Amino acid sequence: MTTEKLELYKQLTLRLFAKYPRQFFKPTEIAKRIAVRGEDDYRILLKALHLLDEEQLIGKARRKRYGHAVPPSSQLTGKIILTKQGTGK
């Protein structure tokens, strides 16, 4: 039963982080969003977060916050070539 809940909480947590890719959550916030009830279930959630962090599927930020391991990049790298008229080649 606990291994089933552990896997369920892992999947729900990954879905939550996919929905909010640039946001970090405290474990209590995660518990509220995925409807974890009771102290025993909360401990299972903490274990799931620890395992996901060890597997590097999620990252741990400062002040006990969890989120994506590597947030999606919004920067582009490359080379821009301009002429005097302001148009590119």
HTML snippet that shows the backbone in 3Dmol.js (N, CA, C, O; Angstrom):
<script src="https://3Dmol.org/build/3Dmol-min.js"></script>
<div id="view" style="width:600px;height:400px;position:relative"></div>
<script>
const pdb = `
ATOM      1  N   MET A   1       0.817  -1.197   0.000  1.00  0.00           N
ATOM      2  CA  MET A   1       0.000   0.000   0.000  1.00  0.00           C
ATOM      3  C   MET A   1       0.861   1.261   0.000  1.00  0.00           C
ATOM      4  O   MET A   1       0.576   2.198  -0.746  1.00  0.00           O
ATOM      5  N   THR A   2       1.905   1.300   0.820  1.00  0.00           N
ATOM      6  CA  THR A   2       2.729   2.507   0.869  1.00  0.00           C
ATOM      7  C   THR A   2       3.544   2.680  -0.409  1.00  0.00           C
ATOM      8  O   THR A   2       3.799   3.808  -0.831  1.00  0.00           O
ATOM      9  N   THR A   3       3.957   1.570  -1.030  1.00  0.00           N
ATOM     10  CA  THR A   3       4.708   1.707  -2.285  1.00  0.00           C
ATOM     11  C   THR A   3       3.797   2.226  -3.396  1.00  0.00           C
ATOM     12  O   THR A   3       4.246   2.959  -4.277  1.00  0.00           O
ATOM     13  N   GLU A   4       2.522   1.848  -3.356  1.00  0.00           N
ATOM     14  CA  GLU A   4       1.567   2.370  -4.335  1.00  0.00           C
ATOM     15  C   GLU A   4       1.378   3.874  -4.134  1.00  0.00           C
ATOM     16  O   GLU A   4       1.360   4.637  -5.100  1.00  0.00           O
ATOM     17  N   LYS A   5       1.238   4.294  -2.878  1.00  0.00           N
ATOM     18  CA  LYS A   5       1.085   5.716  -2.588  1.00  0.00           C
ATOM     19  C   LYS A   5       2.354   6.478  -2.929  1.00  0.00           C
ATOM     20  O   LYS A   5       2.300   7.607  -3.417  1.00  0.00           O
ATOM     21  N   LEU A   6       3.493   5.854  -2.671  1.00  0.00           N
ATOM     22  CA  LEU A   6       4.768   6.491  -2.990  1.00  0.00           C
ATOM     23  C   LEU A   6       4.864   6.772  -4.486  1.00  0.00           C
ATOM     24  O   LEU A   6       5.227   7.877  -4.888  1.00  0.00           O
ATOM     25  N   GLU A   7       4.546   5.793  -5.297  1.00  0.00           N
ATOM     26  CA  GLU A   7       4.581   5.972  -6.752  1.00  0.00           C
ATOM     27  C   GLU A   7       3.526   6.982  -7.208  1.00  0.00           C
ATOM     28  O   GLU A   7       3.777   7.781  -8.110  1.00  0.00           O
ATOM     29  N   LEU A   8       2.347   6.945  -6.583  1.00  0.00           N
ATOM     30  CA  LEU A   8       1.299   7.902  -6.923  1.00  0.00           C
ATOM     31  C   LEU A   8       1.751   9.327  -6.622  1.00  0.00           C
ATOM     32  O   LEU A   8       1.565  10.222  -7.446  1.00  0.00           O
ATOM     33  N   TYR A   9       2.342   9.545  -5.455  1.00  0.00           N
ATOM     34  CA  TYR A   9       2.797  10.879  -5.082  1.00  0.00           C
ATOM     35  C   TYR A   9       3.948  11.338  -5.971  1.00  0.00           C
ATOM     36  O   TYR A   9       4.068  12.528  -6.259  1.00  0.00           O
ATOM     37  N   LYS A  10       4.785  10.418  -6.403  1.00  0.00           N
ATOM     38  CA  LYS A  10       5.854  10.784  -7.346  1.00  0.00           C
ATOM     39  C   LYS A  10       5.261  11.299  -8.654  1.00  0.00           C
ATOM     40  O   LYS A  10       5.679  12.335  -9.172  1.00  0.00           O
ATOM     41  N   GLN A  11       4.285  10.565  -9.181  1.00  0.00           N
ATOM     42  CA  GLN A  11       3.661  10.954 -10.450  1.00  0.00           C
ATOM     43  C   GLN A  11       2.909  12.275 -10.315  1.00  0.00           C
ATOM     44  O   GLN A  11       3.013  13.133 -11.192  1.00  0.00           O
ATOM     45  N   LEU A  12       2.162  12.449  -9.243  1.00  0.00           N
ATOM     46  CA  LEU A  12       1.411  13.685  -9.036  1.00  0.00           C
ATOM     47  C   LEU A  12       2.348  14.884  -8.870  1.00  0.00           C
ATOM     48  O   LEU A  12       2.060  15.978  -9.356  1.00  0.00           O
ATOM     49  N   THR A  13       3.463  14.671  -8.183  1.00  0.00           N
ATOM     50  CA  THR A  13       4.438  15.745  -8.005  1.00  0.00           C
ATOM     51  C   THR A  13       5.066  16.136  -9.335  1.00  0.00           C
ATOM     52  O   THR A  13       5.221  17.323  -9.622  1.00  0.00           O
ATOM     53  N   LEU A  14       5.428  15.152 -10.147  1.00  0.00           N
ATOM     54  CA  LEU A  14       6.011  15.458 -11.458  1.00  0.00           C
ATOM     55  C   LEU A  14       5.006  16.188 -12.346  1.00  0.00           C
ATOM     56  O   LEU A  14       5.383  17.089 -13.095  1.00  0.00           O
ATOM     57  N   ARG A  15       3.744  15.809 -12.269  1.00  0.00           N
ATOM     58  CA  ARG A  15       2.704  16.519 -13.045  1.00  0.00           C
ATOM     59  C   ARG A  15       2.560  17.964 -12.574  1.00  0.00           C
ATOM     60  O   ARG A  15       2.406  18.878 -13.384  1.00  0.00           O
ATOM     61  N   LEU A  16       2.610  18.160 -11.262  1.00  0.00           N
ATOM     62  CA  LEU A  16       2.518  19.512 -10.709  1.00  0.00           C
ATOM     63  C   LEU A  16       3.669  20.379 -11.200  1.00  0.00           C
ATOM     64  O   LEU A  16       3.464  21.530 -11.588  1.00  0.00           O
ATOM     65  N   PHE A  17       4.881  19.825 -11.182  1.00  0.00           N
ATOM     66  CA  PHE A  17       6.042  20.590 -11.628  1.00  0.00           C
ATOM     67  C   PHE A  17       6.005  20.837 -13.131  1.00  0.00           C
ATOM     68  O   PHE A  17       6.513  21.856 -13.599  1.00  0.00           O
ATOM     69  N   ALA A  18       5.411  19.921 -13.893  1.00  0.00           N
ATOM     70  CA  ALA A  18       5.270  20.135 -15.336  1.00  0.00           C
ATOM     71  C   ALA A  18       4.276  21.270 -15.611  1.00  0.00           C
ATOM     72  O   ALA A  18       4.426  22.020 -16.575  1.00  0.00           O
ATOM     73  N   LYS A  19       3.275  21.381 -14.759  1.00  0.00           N
ATOM     74  CA  LYS A  19       2.271  22.432 -14.929  1.00  0.00           C
ATOM     75  C   LYS A  19       2.838  23.809 -14.558  1.00  0.00           C
ATOM     76  O   LYS A  19       2.453  24.817 -15.150  1.00  0.00           O
ATOM     77  N   TYR A  20       3.739  23.850 -13.594  1.00  0.00           N
ATOM     78  CA  TYR A  20       4.367  25.090 -13.131  1.00  0.00           C
ATOM     79  C   TYR A  20       5.893  24.951 -13.217  1.00  0.00           C
ATOM     80  O   TYR A  20       6.547  24.767 -12.190  1.00  0.00           O
ATOM     81  N   PRO A  21       6.466  25.034 -14.415  1.00  0.00           N
ATOM     82  CA  PRO A  21       7.887  24.709 -14.585  1.00  0.00           C
ATOM     83  C   PRO A  21       8.870  25.679 -13.931  1.00  0.00           C
ATOM     84  O   PRO A  21       9.995  25.287 -13.624  1.00  0.00           O
ATOM     85  N   ARG A  22       8.485  26.899 -13.718  1.00  0.00           N
ATOM     86  CA  ARG A  22       9.422  27.881 -13.164  1.00  0.00           C
ATOM     87  C   ARG A  22       9.177  28.194 -11.700  1.00  0.00           C
ATOM     88  O   ARG A  22       9.757  29.140 -11.167  1.00  0.00           O
ATOM     89  N   GLN A  23       8.347  27.436 -11.055  1.00  0.00           N
ATOM     90  CA  GLN A  23       7.971  27.717  -9.679  1.00  0.00           C
ATOM     91  C   GLN A  23       8.544  26.659  -8.741  1.00  0.00           C
ATOM     92  O   GLN A  23       8.670  25.491  -9.107  1.00  0.00           O
ATOM     93  N   PHE A  24       8.887  27.083  -7.534  1.00  0.00           N
ATOM     94  CA  PHE A  24       9.375  26.177  -6.503  1.00  0.00           C
ATOM     95  C   PHE A  24       8.352  26.130  -5.374  1.00  0.00           C
ATOM     96  O   PHE A  24       7.723  27.135  -5.044  1.00  0.00           O
ATOM     97  N   PHE A  25       8.198  24.943  -4.788  1.00  0.00           N
ATOM     98  CA  PHE A  25       7.172  24.722  -3.767  1.00  0.00           C
ATOM     99  C   PHE A  25       7.785  24.132  -2.511  1.00  0.00           C
ATOM    100  O   PHE A  25       8.732  23.347  -2.571  1.00  0.00           O
ATOM    101  N   LYS A  26       7.226  24.525  -1.365  1.00  0.00           N
ATOM    102  CA  LYS A  26       7.557  23.866  -0.104  1.00  0.00           C
ATOM    103  C   LYS A  26       6.759  22.565  -0.057  1.00  0.00           C
ATOM    104  O   LYS A  26       5.723  22.455  -0.712  1.00  0.00           O
ATOM    105  N   PRO A  27       7.223  21.588   0.702  1.00  0.00           N
ATOM    106  CA  PRO A  27       6.476  20.319   0.791  1.00  0.00           C
ATOM    107  C   PRO A  27       5.031  20.497   1.254  1.00  0.00           C
ATOM    108  O   PRO A  27       4.152  19.761   0.804  1.00  0.00           O
ATOM    109  N   THR A  28       4.767  21.449   2.136  1.00  0.00           N
ATOM    110  CA  THR A  28       3.385  21.661   2.582  1.00  0.00           C
ATOM    111  C   THR A  28       2.512  22.178   1.445  1.00  0.00           C
ATOM    112  O   THR A  28       1.340  21.814   1.348  1.00  0.00           O
ATOM    113  N   GLU A  29       3.081  23.033   0.573  1.00  0.00           N
ATOM    114  CA  GLU A  29       2.327  23.528  -0.580  1.00  0.00           C
ATOM    115  C   GLU A  29       2.017  22.392  -1.549  1.00  0.00           C
ATOM    116  O   GLU A  29       0.918  22.310  -2.098  1.00  0.00           O
ATOM    117  N   ILE A  30       3.002  21.517  -1.753  1.00  0.00           N
ATOM    118  CA  ILE A  30       2.801  20.366  -2.647  1.00  0.00           C
ATOM    119  C   ILE A  30       1.702  19.478  -2.082  1.00  0.00           C
ATOM    120  O   ILE A  30       0.836  19.008  -2.820  1.00  0.00           O
ATOM    121  N   ALA A  31       1.736  19.249  -0.772  1.00  0.00           N
ATOM    122  CA  ALA A  31       0.726  18.398  -0.123  1.00  0.00           C
ATOM    123  C   ALA A  31      -0.675  18.966  -0.322  1.00  0.00           C
ATOM    124  O   ALA A  31      -1.616  18.214  -0.574  1.00  0.00           O
ATOM    125  N   LYS A  32      -0.820  20.273  -0.212  1.00  0.00           N
ATOM    126  CA  LYS A  32      -2.133  20.890  -0.410  1.00  0.00           C
ATOM    127  C   LYS A  32      -2.598  20.748  -1.854  1.00  0.00           C
ATOM    128  O   LYS A  32      -3.769  20.465  -2.106  1.00  0.00           O
ATOM    129  N   ARG A  33      -1.688  20.945  -2.798  1.00  0.00           N
ATOM    130  CA  ARG A  33      -2.071  20.925  -4.211  1.00  0.00           C
ATOM    131  C   ARG A  33      -2.410  19.530  -4.725  1.00  0.00           C
ATOM    132  O   ARG A  33      -3.224  19.384  -5.637  1.00  0.00           O
ATOM    133  N   ILE A  34      -1.791  18.505  -4.145  1.00  0.00           N
ATOM    134  CA  ILE A  34      -2.102  17.146  -4.614  1.00  0.00           C
ATOM    135  C   ILE A  34      -2.986  16.401  -3.619  1.00  0.00           C
ATOM    136  O   ILE A  34      -3.148  15.184  -3.718  1.00  0.00           O
ATOM    137  N   ALA A  35      -3.555  17.125  -2.668  1.00  0.00           N
ATOM    138  CA  ALA A  35      -4.546  16.606  -1.719  1.00  0.00           C
ATOM    139  C   ALA A  35      -4.027  15.454  -0.867  1.00  0.00           C
ATOM    140  O   ALA A  35      -4.626  14.379  -0.828  1.00  0.00           O
ATOM    141  N   VAL A  36      -2.914  15.685  -0.189  1.00  0.00           N
ATOM    142  CA  VAL A  36      -2.371  14.699   0.748  1.00  0.00           C
ATOM    143  C   VAL A  36      -3.021  14.949   2.100  1.00  0.00           C
ATOM    144  O   VAL A  36      -2.995  16.068   2.612  1.00  0.00           O
ATOM    145  N   ARG A  37      -3.597  13.917   2.667  1.00  0.00           N
ATOM    146  CA  ARG A  37      -4.286  14.027   3.953  1.00  0.00           C
ATOM    147  C   ARG A  37      -3.596  13.128   4.979  1.00  0.00           C
ATOM    148  O   ARG A  37      -3.243  11.985   4.686  1.00  0.00           O
ATOM    149  N   GLY A  38      -3.416  13.650   6.152  1.00  0.00           N
ATOM    150  CA  GLY A  38      -2.876  12.849   7.247  1.00  0.00           C
ATOM    151  C   GLY A  38      -1.365  12.903   7.340  1.00  0.00           C
ATOM    152  O   GLY A  38      -0.666  13.138   6.354  1.00  0.00           O
ATOM    153  N   GLU A  39      -0.883  12.680   8.545  1.00  0.00           N
ATOM    154  CA  GLU A  39       0.556  12.734   8.829  1.00  0.00           C
ATOM    155  C   GLU A  39       1.321  11.604   8.148  1.00  0.00           C
ATOM    156  O   GLU A  39       2.427  11.818   7.652  1.00  0.00           O
ATOM    157  N   ASP A  40       0.744  10.409   8.118  1.00  0.00           N
ATOM    158  CA  ASP A  40       1.423   9.277   7.480  1.00  0.00           C
ATOM    159  C   ASP A  40       1.599   9.511   5.981  1.00  0.00           C
ATOM    160  O   ASP A  40       2.659   9.235   5.419  1.00  0.00           O
ATOM    161  N   ASP A  41       0.553  10.021   5.345  1.00  0.00           N
ATOM    162  CA  ASP A  41       0.646  10.307   3.909  1.00  0.00           C
ATOM    163  C   ASP A  41       1.633  11.429   3.638  1.00  0.00           C
ATOM    164  O   ASP A  41       2.329  11.410   2.623  1.00  0.00           O
ATOM    165  N   TYR A  42       1.702  12.414   4.541  1.00  0.00           N
ATOM    166  CA  TYR A  42       2.658  13.506   4.379  1.00  0.00           C
ATOM    167  C   TYR A  42       4.088  12.981   4.457  1.00  0.00           C
ATOM    168  O   TYR A  42       4.957  13.441   3.717  1.00  0.00           O
ATOM    169  N   ARG A  43       4.336  12.031   5.339  1.00  0.00           N
ATOM    170  CA  ARG A  43       5.679  11.430   5.441  1.00  0.00           C
ATOM    171  C   ARG A  43       6.028  10.646   4.168  1.00  0.00           C
ATOM    172  O   ARG A  43       7.179  10.642   3.731  1.00  0.00           O
ATOM    173  N   ILE A  44       5.038   9.991   3.585  1.00  0.00           N
ATOM    174  CA  ILE A  44       5.253   9.279   2.325  1.00  0.00           C
ATOM    175  C   ILE A  44       5.579  10.283   1.216  1.00  0.00           C
ATOM    176  O   ILE A  44       6.439  10.022   0.374  1.00  0.00           O
ATOM    177  N   LEU A  45       4.897  11.422   1.215  1.00  0.00           N
ATOM    178  CA  LEU A  45       5.193  12.468   0.242  1.00  0.00           C
ATOM    179  C   LEU A  45       6.622  12.971   0.406  1.00  0.00           C
ATOM    180  O   LEU A  45       7.324  13.150  -0.589  1.00  0.00           O
ATOM    181  N   LEU A  46       7.064  13.202   1.629  1.00  0.00           N
ATOM    182  CA  LEU A  46       8.434  13.655   1.872  1.00  0.00           C
ATOM    183  C   LEU A  46       9.449  12.635   1.360  1.00  0.00           C
ATOM    184  O   LEU A  46      10.481  13.001   0.797  1.00  0.00           O
ATOM    185  N   LYS A  47       9.145  11.351   1.561  1.00  0.00           N
ATOM    186  CA  LYS A  47      10.030  10.305   1.068  1.00  0.00           C
ATOM    187  C   LYS A  47      10.055  10.313  -0.465  1.00  0.00           C
ATOM    188  O   LYS A  47      11.108  10.131  -1.075  1.00  0.00           O
ATOM    189  N   ALA A  48       8.884  10.526  -1.081  1.00  0.00           N
ATOM    190  CA  ALA A  48       8.808  10.595  -2.548  1.00  0.00           C
ATOM    191  C   ALA A  48       9.629  11.767  -3.073  1.00  0.00           C
ATOM    192  O   ALA A  48      10.332  11.634  -4.075  1.00  0.00           O
ATOM    193  N   LEU A  49       9.542  12.917  -2.401  1.00  0.00           N
ATOM    194  CA  LEU A  49      10.330  14.077  -2.816  1.00  0.00           C
ATOM    195  C   LEU A  49      11.821  13.799  -2.698  1.00  0.00           C
ATOM    196  O   LEU A  49      12.604  14.171  -3.572  1.00  0.00           O
ATOM    197  N   HIS A  50      12.201  13.145  -1.619  1.00  0.00           N
ATOM    198  CA  HIS A  50      13.618  12.802  -1.422  1.00  0.00           C
ATOM    199  C   HIS A  50      14.110  11.858  -2.519  1.00  0.00           C
ATOM    200  O   HIS A  50      15.206  12.038  -3.051  1.00  0.00           O
ATOM    201  N   LEU A  51      13.299  10.853  -2.855  1.00  0.00           N
ATOM    202  CA  LEU A  51      13.692   9.908  -3.898  1.00  0.00           C
ATOM    203  C   LEU A  51      13.775  10.582  -5.272  1.00  0.00           C
ATOM    204  O   LEU A  51      14.696  10.306  -6.041  1.00  0.00           O
ATOM    205  N   LEU A  52      12.826  11.458  -5.580  1.00  0.00           N
ATOM    206  CA  LEU A  52      12.865  12.180  -6.856  1.00  0.00           C
ATOM    207  C   LEU A  52      14.083  13.090  -6.937  1.00  0.00           C
ATOM    208  O   LEU A  52      14.668  13.258  -8.007  1.00  0.00           O
ATOM    209  N   ASP A  53      14.466  13.681  -5.802  1.00  0.00           N
ATOM    210  CA  ASP A  53      15.665  14.515  -5.768  1.00  0.00           C
ATOM    211  C   ASP A  53      16.920  13.674  -5.978  1.00  0.00           C
ATOM    212  O   ASP A  53      17.830  14.090  -6.695  1.00  0.00           O
ATOM    213  N   GLU A  54      16.976  12.496  -5.362  1.00  0.00           N
ATOM    214  CA  GLU A  54      18.126  11.596  -5.551  1.00  0.00           C
ATOM    215  C   GLU A  54      18.235  11.123  -6.995  1.00  0.00           C
ATOM    216  O   GLU A  54      19.338  10.978  -7.522  1.00  0.00           O
ATOM    217  N   GLU A  55      17.089  10.880  -7.638  1.00  0.00           N
ATOM    218  CA  GLU A  55      17.072  10.445  -9.035  1.00  0.00           C
ATOM    219  C   GLU A  55      17.294  11.607 -10.002  1.00  0.00           C
ATOM    220  O   GLU A  55      17.359  11.411 -11.216  1.00  0.00           O
ATOM    221  N   GLN A  56      17.410  12.810  -9.456  1.00  0.00           N
ATOM    222  CA  GLN A  56      17.628  14.044 -10.211  1.00  0.00           C
ATOM    223  C   GLN A  56      16.496  14.341 -11.189  1.00  0.00           C
ATOM    224  O   GLN A  56      16.721  14.944 -12.239  1.00  0.00           O
ATOM    225  N   LEU A  57      15.290  13.921 -10.850  1.00  0.00           N
ATOM    226  CA  LEU A  57      14.121  14.270 -11.643  1.00  0.00           C
ATOM    227  C   LEU A  57      13.557  15.621 -11.223  1.00  0.00           C
ATOM    228  O   LEU A  57      12.891  16.301 -12.004  1.00  0.00           O
ATOM    229  N   ILE A  58      13.834  16.001  -9.974  1.00  0.00           N
ATOM    230  CA  ILE A  58      13.468  17.322  -9.486  1.00  0.00           C
ATOM    231  C   ILE A  58      14.685  17.909  -8.795  1.00  0.00           C
ATOM    232  O   ILE A  58      15.651  17.201  -8.510  1.00  0.00           O
ATOM    233  N   GLY A  59      14.633  19.191  -8.531  1.00  0.00           N
ATOM    234  CA  GLY A  59      15.737  19.844  -7.847  1.00  0.00           C
ATOM    235  C   GLY A  59      15.294  20.424  -6.520  1.00  0.00           C
ATOM    236  O   GLY A  59      14.119  20.730  -6.318  1.00  0.00           O
ATOM    237  N   LYS A  60      16.245  20.570  -5.627  1.00  0.00           N
ATOM    238  CA  LYS A  60      15.960  21.153  -4.323  1.00  0.00           C
ATOM    239  C   LYS A  60      16.621  22.523  -4.290  1.00  0.00           C
ATOM    240  O   LYS A  60      17.827  22.649  -4.505  1.00  0.00           O
ATOM    241  N   ALA A  61      15.828  23.539  -4.020  1.00  0.00           N
ATOM    242  CA  ALA A  61      16.329  24.903  -3.968  1.00  0.00           C
ATOM    243  C   ALA A  61      16.570  25.301  -2.516  1.00  0.00           C
ATOM    244  O   ALA A  61      16.482  24.477  -1.605  1.00  0.00           O
ATOM    245  N   ARG A  62      16.867  26.547  -2.326  1.00  0.00           N
ATOM    246  CA  ARG A  62      17.103  27.026  -0.964  1.00  0.00           C
ATOM    247  C   ARG A  62      15.806  27.019  -0.161  1.00  0.00           C
ATOM    248  O   ARG A  62      14.711  27.064  -0.721  1.00  0.00           O
ATOM    249  N   ARG A  63      15.948  26.962   1.124  1.00  0.00           N
ATOM    250  CA  ARG A  63      14.841  26.978   2.082  1.00  0.00           C
ATOM    251  C   ARG A  63      13.826  25.866   1.844  1.00  0.00           C
ATOM    252  O   ARG A  63      12.617  26.097   1.887  1.00  0.00           O
ATOM    253  N   LYS A  64      14.324  24.662   1.594  1.00  0.00           N
ATOM    254  CA  LYS A  64      13.493  23.447   1.492  1.00  0.00           C
ATOM    255  C   LYS A  64      12.406  23.553   0.426  1.00  0.00           C
ATOM    256  O   LYS A  64      11.280  23.105   0.642  1.00  0.00           O
ATOM    257  N   ARG A  65      12.728  24.129  -0.695  1.00  0.00           N
ATOM    258  CA  ARG A  65      11.769  24.238  -1.794  1.00  0.00           C
ATOM    259  C   ARG A  65      12.185  23.289  -2.911  1.00  0.00           C
ATOM    260  O   ARG A  65      13.370  23.075  -3.168  1.00  0.00           O
ATOM    261  N   TYR A  66      11.184  22.734  -3.559  1.00  0.00           N
ATOM    262  CA  TYR A  66      11.418  21.789  -4.643  1.00  0.00           C
ATOM    263  C   TYR A  66      10.828  22.330  -5.937  1.00  0.00           C
ATOM    264  O   TYR A  66       9.834  23.056  -5.929  1.00  0.00           O
ATOM    265  N   GLY A  67      11.458  21.963  -7.048  1.00  0.00           N
ATOM    266  CA  GLY A  67      10.981  22.357  -8.368  1.00  0.00           C
ATOM    267  C   GLY A  67      11.679  21.526  -9.427  1.00  0.00           C
ATOM    268  O   GLY A  67      12.280  20.495  -9.128  1.00  0.00           O
ATOM    269  N   HIS A  68      11.595  21.984 -10.667  1.00  0.00           N
ATOM    270  CA  HIS A  68      12.276  21.279 -11.749  1.00  0.00           C
ATOM    271  C   HIS A  68      13.771  21.228 -11.479  1.00  0.00           C
ATOM    272  O   HIS A  68      14.330  22.157 -10.895  1.00  0.00           O
ATOM    273  N   ALA A  69      14.420  20.150 -11.899  1.00  0.00           N
ATOM    274  CA  ALA A  69      15.859  20.024 -11.707  1.00  0.00           C
ATOM    275  C   ALA A  69      16.589  21.124 -12.471  1.00  0.00           C
ATOM    276  O   ALA A  69      17.478  21.779 -11.928  1.00  0.00           O
ATOM    277  N   VAL A  70      16.216  21.320 -13.710  1.00  0.00           N
ATOM    278  CA  VAL A  70      16.776  22.389 -14.528  1.00  0.00           C
ATOM    279  C   VAL A  70      15.596  23.093 -15.179  1.00  0.00           C
ATOM    280  O   VAL A  70      14.932  22.516 -16.040  1.00  0.00           O
ATOM    281  N   PRO A  71      15.325  24.331 -14.783  1.00  0.00           N
ATOM    282  CA  PRO A  71      14.184  25.008 -15.402  1.00  0.00           C
ATOM    283  C   PRO A  71      14.404  25.194 -16.898  1.00  0.00           C
ATOM    284  O   PRO A  71      15.539  25.385 -17.335  1.00  0.00           O
ATOM    285  N   PRO A  72      13.346  25.141 -17.679  1.00  0.00           N
ATOM    286  CA  PRO A  72      13.486  25.331 -19.118  1.00  0.00           C
ATOM    287  C   PRO A  72      14.105  26.689 -19.422  1.00  0.00           C
ATOM    288  O   PRO A  72      13.737  27.695 -18.816  1.00  0.00           O
ATOM    289  N   SER A  73      15.024  26.714 -20.342  1.00  0.00           N
ATOM    290  CA  SER A  73      15.739  27.933 -20.676  1.00  0.00           C
ATOM    291  C   SER A  73      14.898  28.823 -21.586  1.00  0.00           C
ATOM    292  O   SER A  73      14.234  28.348 -22.508  1.00  0.00           O
ATOM    293  N   SER A  74      14.940  30.116 -21.306  1.00  0.00           N
ATOM    294  CA  SER A  74      14.244  31.075 -22.156  1.00  0.00           C
ATOM    295  C   SER A  74      15.241  31.900 -22.958  1.00  0.00           C
ATOM    296  O   SER A  74      14.863  32.858 -23.632  1.00  0.00           O
ATOM    297  N   GLN A  75      16.514  31.525 -22.883  1.00  0.00           N
ATOM    298  CA  GLN A  75      17.540  32.253 -23.605  1.00  0.00           C
ATOM    299  C   GLN A  75      17.903  31.516 -24.881  1.00  0.00           C
ATOM    300  O   GLN A  75      17.942  30.286 -24.923  1.00  0.00           O
ATOM    301  N   LEU A  76      18.164  32.283 -25.903  1.00  0.00           N
ATOM    302  CA  LEU A  76      18.631  31.729 -27.160  1.00  0.00           C
ATOM    303  C   LEU A  76      20.092  32.081 -27.316  1.00  0.00           C
ATOM    304  O   LEU A  76      20.515  33.179 -26.955  1.00  0.00           O
ATOM    305  N   THR A  77      20.852  31.169 -27.844  1.00  0.00           N
ATOM    306  CA  THR A  77      22.244  31.465 -28.122  1.00  0.00           C
ATOM    307  C   THR A  77      22.449  31.397 -29.623  1.00  0.00           C
ATOM    308  O   THR A  77      21.846  30.576 -30.314  1.00  0.00           O
ATOM    309  N   GLY A  78      23.281  32.246 -30.097  1.00  0.00           N
ATOM    310  CA  GLY A  78      23.544  32.268 -31.528  1.00  0.00           C
ATOM    311  C   GLY A  78      24.250  33.547 -31.920  1.00  0.00           C
ATOM    312  O   GLY A  78      24.775  34.270 -31.073  1.00  0.00           O
ATOM    313  N   LYS A  79      24.257  33.814 -33.198  1.00  0.00           N
ATOM    314  CA  LYS A  79      24.976  34.945 -33.740  1.00  0.00           C
ATOM    315  C   LYS A  79      24.019  35.768 -34.599  1.00  0.00           C
ATOM    316  O   LYS A  79      23.310  35.215 -35.439  1.00  0.00           O
ATOM    317  N   ILE A  80      23.994  37.078 -34.394  1.00  0.00           N
ATOM    318  CA  ILE A  80      23.177  37.974 -35.209  1.00  0.00           C
ATOM    319  C   ILE A  80      24.122  38.840 -36.026  1.00  0.00           C
ATOM    320  O   ILE A  80      25.027  39.475 -35.484  1.00  0.00           O
ATOM    321  N   ILE A  81      23.905  38.859 -37.318  1.00  0.00           N
ATOM    322  CA  ILE A  81      24.725  39.678 -38.206  1.00  0.00           C
ATOM    323  C   ILE A  81      23.828  40.749 -38.812  1.00  0.00           C
ATOM    324  O   ILE A  81      22.801  40.443 -39.417  1.00  0.00           O
ATOM    325  N   LEU A  82      24.226  42.006 -38.644  1.00  0.00           N
ATOM    326  CA  LEU A  82      23.458  43.127 -39.157  1.00  0.00           C
ATOM    327  C   LEU A  82      24.282  43.906 -40.184  1.00  0.00           C
ATOM    328  O   LEU A  82      25.511  43.921 -40.120  1.00  0.00           O
ATOM    329  N   THR A  83      23.603  44.547 -41.121  1.00  0.00           N
ATOM    330  CA  THR A  83      24.257  45.444 -42.065  1.00  0.00           C
ATOM    331  C   THR A  83      23.992  46.885 -41.628  1.00  0.00           C
ATOM    332  O   THR A  83      23.263  47.115 -40.664  1.00  0.00           O
ATOM    333  N   LYS A  84      24.578  47.849 -42.327  1.00  0.00           N
ATOM    334  CA  LYS A  84      24.386  49.250 -41.976  1.00  0.00           C
ATOM    335  C   LYS A  84      22.910  49.670 -42.053  1.00  0.00           C
ATOM    336  O   LYS A  84      22.467  50.529 -41.291  1.00  0.00           O
ATOM    337  N   GLN A  85      22.176  49.076 -42.952  1.00  0.00           N
ATOM    338  CA  GLN A  85      20.785  49.434 -43.083  1.00  0.00           C
ATOM    339  C   GLN A  85      19.912  48.820 -41.968  1.00  0.00           C
ATOM    340  O   GLN A  85      18.737  49.163 -41.840  1.00  0.00           O
ATOM    341  N   GLY A  86      20.478  47.938 -41.186  1.00  0.00           N
ATOM    342  CA  GLY A  86      19.754  47.340 -40.081  1.00  0.00           C
ATOM    343  C   GLY A  86      19.109  46.005 -40.405  1.00  0.00           C
ATOM    344  O   GLY A  86      18.435  45.426 -39.552  1.00  0.00           O
ATOM    345  N   THR A  87      19.297  45.514 -41.596  1.00  0.00           N
ATOM    346  CA  THR A  87      18.721  44.218 -41.952  1.00  0.00           C
ATOM    347  C   THR A  87      19.769  43.138 -41.790  1.00  0.00           C
ATOM    348  O   THR A  87      20.968  43.407 -41.863  1.00  0.00           O
ATOM    349  N   GLY A  88      19.326  41.944 -41.574  1.00  0.00           N
ATOM    350  CA  GLY A  88      20.253  40.828 -41.420  1.00  0.00           C
ATOM    351  C   GLY A  88      20.645  40.228 -42.736  1.00  0.00           C
ATOM    352  O   GLY A  88      20.015  40.498 -43.758  1.00  0.00           O
ATOM    353  N   LYS A  89      21.685  39.410 -42.728  1.00  0.00           N
ATOM    354  CA  LYS A  89      22.138  38.749 -43.947  1.00  0.00           C
ATOM    355  C   LYS A  89      21.310  37.545 -44.256  1.00  0.00           C
ATOM    356  O   LYS A  89      21.555  36.866 -45.253  1.00  0.00           O
TER     357      LYS A  89
END
`;
const viewer = $3Dmol.createViewer("view");
viewer.addModel(pdb, "pdb");
viewer.setStyle({}, {cartoon: {color: "spectrum"}});
viewer.zoomTo();
viewer.render();
</script>
